[in-house]
Amino acid sequence: MVSVCGSDMRGPSCPPWRVRPKPTVPWWWAVLLLWCCCTQTRSDACAAAEGDDGAALLLCRSCGHEVTTGADLNPVRSPLALSHRNDSRLGDEPLHVQVLQNPHGHRFEVITFKAADVAKRWPADGGSSWFPGFAWTVASCPRCGAHLGWGFQPSEWPLTVPESRFVDSERTFVALIAGRLLREDLAPRLLVPRSYSS
């Protein structure tokens, strides 16, 4: 039995100003709760990304192949960069990101590394290099073939060199496109398990 304007205030003869709305959770509270439950603190995220040697892992965004680590960071500055910035940290190292533009007008945000597990497409090209004194070659993911960046070697070298010479040299480096890499600690949030795919 419902009383009119009684204790539950929902009777048909109650004036609208006397009707108590049902308590609801504000939308922003639900978003805040979800955000708090799904995020980690910065130190937890960095610790989760660290490998055995204490370096954060970077993966190919297309297939998840382990490409490089934070220990291999090598901040080589290009005099032709449109801009430079220091971005968030990768393990113990700050990221030096540069914006470079190719002759076709395409811009890339790149990070330079001493080494990376990428397939280089020889021969190298000495023209239109972002790093004067270096020839470049396309670097792609060895698993899925996605274009990840470029490998750079001294211009005086032959245009095709053995992989061992490229890897062992102190003068070589790779410039990887930041948007095509994924930190390992973020991968579980973005990749759909095979059990969920149809």
VMD Tcl script that draws the C-alpha trace (Angstrom):
set ca {
  {0.00 0.00 0.00}
  {1.46 3.34 -1.10}
  {0.69 6.39 0.99}
  {-0.04 9.64 -0.77}
  {2.85 11.98 -0.04}
  {3.74 9.70 2.81}
  {7.11 8.40 3.84}
  {8.08 7.02 0.43}
  {7.09 10.28 -1.40}
  {6.04 8.54 -4.61}
  {2.29 8.89 -4.55}
  {0.46 10.23 -7.61}
  {-0.83 13.25 -5.74}
  {2.57 14.45 -4.47}
  {3.79 17.71 -5.94}
  {6.92 17.25 -8.12}
  {9.07 19.23 -5.75}
  {8.33 16.74 -2.95}
  {9.23 13.64 -4.96}
  {12.65 12.30 -4.01}
  {14.55 11.00 -7.02}
  {16.05 7.56 -6.80}
  {19.70 7.81 -5.85}
  {21.93 7.39 -8.90}
  {25.67 7.22 -9.31}
  {27.04 10.19 -11.25}
  {28.67 9.16 -14.55}
  {31.98 10.75 -13.60}
  {32.15 8.63 -10.45}
  {31.77 5.45 -12.49}
  {34.50 6.62 -14.90}
  {36.79 7.48 -12.00}
  {36.23 4.09 -10.39}
  {36.91 2.30 -13.67}
  {40.04 4.37 -14.27}
  {41.39 3.66 -10.77}
  {40.77 -0.07 -11.15}
  {42.32 -0.36 -14.60}
  {45.45 1.76 -14.28}
  {48.72 1.15 -12.55}
  {50.94 3.70 -10.91}
  {53.83 4.91 -13.02}
  {56.41 2.98 -10.99}
  {54.36 -0.23 -11.27}
  {54.08 0.16 -15.04}
  {57.82 0.73 -15.43}
  {58.59 -2.24 -13.20}
  {56.19 -4.44 -15.18}
  {57.96 -3.53 -18.42}
  {61.42 -4.32 -17.19}
  {63.18 -7.40 -18.47}
  {65.86 -9.40 -16.66}
  {68.45 -6.68 -17.31}
  {66.20 -3.91 -15.97}
  {65.36 -2.52 -19.42}
  {61.82 -1.96 -20.66}
  {60.83 -3.95 -23.74}
  {59.36 -2.44 -26.90}
  {57.23 -4.60 -29.18}
  {56.06 -4.36 -32.78}
  {52.58 -2.84 -32.53}
  {51.35 -5.05 -35.40}
  {52.35 -8.49 -34.13}
  {53.91 -8.18 -30.66}
  {57.44 -9.22 -31.70}
  {60.10 -8.05 -29.19}
  {62.00 -5.39 -31.13}
  {64.32 -3.65 -28.66}
  {64.83 -2.60 -25.04}
  {65.34 0.63 -23.16}
  {68.96 -0.41 -22.57}
  {69.58 0.01 -26.32}
  {68.49 3.67 -26.45}
  {71.03 5.82 -28.30}
  {69.97 9.48 -28.61}
  {71.45 10.46 -31.99}
  {70.29 13.98 -32.88}
  {69.51 14.83 -36.47}
  {70.33 18.38 -37.61}
  {67.42 18.03 -40.06}
  {64.81 17.27 -37.37}
  {61.79 19.56 -37.38}
  {61.60 19.26 -33.58}
  {63.11 17.40 -30.62}
  {61.54 16.52 -27.30}
  {62.19 14.35 -24.28}
  {59.23 12.09 -23.73}
  {58.28 9.76 -20.90}
  {60.80 7.30 -19.56}
  {61.43 3.82 -20.88}
  {62.68 1.83 -17.92}
  {65.58 3.90 -16.57}
  {66.12 5.94 -19.73}
  {64.33 9.10 -20.95}
  {63.08 8.91 -24.54}
  {64.51 11.42 -27.00}
  {61.88 11.78 -29.76}
  {62.53 13.66 -33.01}
  {60.13 14.64 -35.76}
  {61.65 14.00 -39.19}
  {60.19 14.65 -42.64}
  {61.03 12.69 -45.79}
  {61.23 14.27 -49.28}
  {57.58 13.30 -49.91}
  {56.38 15.39 -46.97}
  {55.59 12.45 -44.64}
  {56.50 13.15 -41.02}
  {57.69 10.54 -38.55}
  {58.34 10.66 -34.82}
  {61.43 8.51 -34.33}
  {63.51 7.21 -31.44}
  {67.09 6.07 -32.06}
  {68.56 2.83 -30.69}
  {71.99 1.17 -30.82}
  {70.41 -2.12 -31.80}
  {67.03 -3.65 -32.57}
  {65.74 -6.98 -33.83}
  {64.66 -5.72 -37.25}
  {65.16 -6.95 -40.82}
  {67.12 -4.45 -42.88}
  {66.48 -4.18 -46.63}
  {69.80 -3.82 -48.44}
  {71.26 -2.05 -50.29}
  {71.50 1.13 -48.23}
  {70.71 4.50 -49.81}
  {73.07 7.43 -49.31}
  {70.64 10.07 -50.59}
  {68.13 12.08 -48.57}
  {69.52 10.95 -45.21}
  {68.28 12.63 -42.05}
  {71.69 11.99 -40.51}
  {74.50 13.51 -42.65}
  {77.36 11.08 -43.14}
  {75.07 8.05 -42.87}
  {73.36 5.88 -45.48}
  {69.97 4.40 -44.60}
  {68.04 1.23 -45.24}
  {64.44 0.33 -44.44}
  {64.00 -1.65 -41.21}
  {60.96 -3.88 -40.78}
  {59.63 -6.40 -38.28}
  {61.21 -9.82 -38.95}
  {57.96 -11.57 -37.99}
  {55.18 -9.64 -39.77}
  {57.12 -7.40 -42.16}
  {55.64 -4.12 -40.85}
  {57.77 -1.05 -41.57}
  {59.25 -0.03 -38.20}
  {61.90 2.50 -39.20}
  {65.37 2.72 -40.73}
  {68.86 1.42 -40.10}
  {71.77 3.87 -40.48}
  {75.38 3.02 -41.32}
  {78.39 5.21 -42.20}
  {78.23 6.47 -45.80}
  {81.76 5.25 -46.55}
  {80.72 1.63 -46.00}
  {79.62 -0.54 -48.93}
  {75.87 -0.25 -49.56}
  {75.35 -3.90 -48.60}
  {77.03 -5.17 -45.43}
  {76.71 -8.40 -43.43}
  {74.31 -8.18 -40.49}
  {77.15 -9.03 -38.09}
  {79.14 -5.97 -39.21}
  {76.09 -3.74 -38.77}
  {75.32 -5.09 -35.28}
  {78.94 -5.12 -34.03}
  {79.77 -1.57 -35.09}
  {79.69 1.34 -32.67}
  {78.82 3.67 -35.56}
  {75.51 2.11 -36.62}
  {72.06 2.75 -35.18}
  {68.38 2.35 -35.97}
  {65.69 5.04 -35.93}
  {62.33 3.45 -35.09}
  {58.93 5.08 -35.60}
  {57.45 5.71 -32.15}
  {53.85 5.04 -33.21}
  {54.71 1.58 -34.53}
  {56.13 0.39 -31.21}
  {54.33 -0.67 -28.07}
  {55.66 -0.93 -24.52}
  {55.36 -4.49 -23.27}
  {53.47 -3.46 -20.13}
  {50.70 -1.94 -22.29}
  {50.33 -4.92 -24.63}
  {47.91 -6.99 -22.49}
  {45.48 -4.07 -22.49}
  {45.43 -3.75 -26.28}
  {45.72 -7.28 -27.63}
  {42.64 -9.50 -27.76}
  {43.25 -13.08 -26.60}
  {42.73 -15.73 -29.27}
  {39.94 -17.27 -27.19}
  {37.86 -14.11 -27.76}
  {38.30 -14.00 -31.53}
  {35.86 -15.77 -33.81}
}
mol new
graphics top color blue
foreach p $ca { graphics top sphere $p radius 0.5 }
foreach p [lrange $ca 0 end-1] q [lrange $ca 1 end] { graphics top cylinder $p $q radius 0.2 }
display resetview
